[in-house]
Amino acid sequence: MLTKDDDDWLALLAGKEVQDAEPQTVREVSALKEALHTELQWQKLRMRIQADKNKAVVEAEPKFRQWLQSLVAGIHDLLEQKILSFGGAVYTAFVVVLAVVLSLITEQKPSPNQTDYRPKGQDVVEPSDSIGPIMRLKLEPQTKANEMKQNFESSGAAVQVTKINDKAFQVDISMPETPSQALGDLCDIENIDLSSNRSVSIVIISPE
């Protein structure tokens, strides 16, 4: 059975106003929404820059889809920890709704004729082969960062973990020229496209 806090969490996530919601619940949902919005705008900006450099929009699409996959992976654990307690039926319904929303986002890729998201007067910068920092939401970001460092180093990659603050850690991963099968499997688990990324930055933040 859903508790009042569970009901409030789902209502806030749906954009409804809940006057007596717990501050912690409000902060948690707000952080999740803000992370999603920020990442979406960042990817729109990068793809707009790519279009300005006369690169085909189709080249940006795989990067967008890769980012979308990483975003889903990033929020999955957080959502799972929260909504598994709701019960199987509610969890299944929530996942279906989330899949529909993300599919709609995927169809809203910016084209070269859409609004320029750069601040006026800002120089155009040639994008790198990387899709930029990947955002991950974890209730214990330091634990996840250390876990990734251990797993990737044991698979042959060079890893550096940087503490941004108490609730955010950055994991910079440099892949070897000839990745091992174990590294390839690990990248699949972490939703990292090893075929096009030899240097990956992942920012792990806590929603609390």
Summary of the structure (lengths in Angstrom):
residues: 208
radius of gyration: 18.5
end to end distance: 24.3
largest distance: 55.3
contacts: 554
relative contact order: 0.14
helix: 54%
strand: 12%
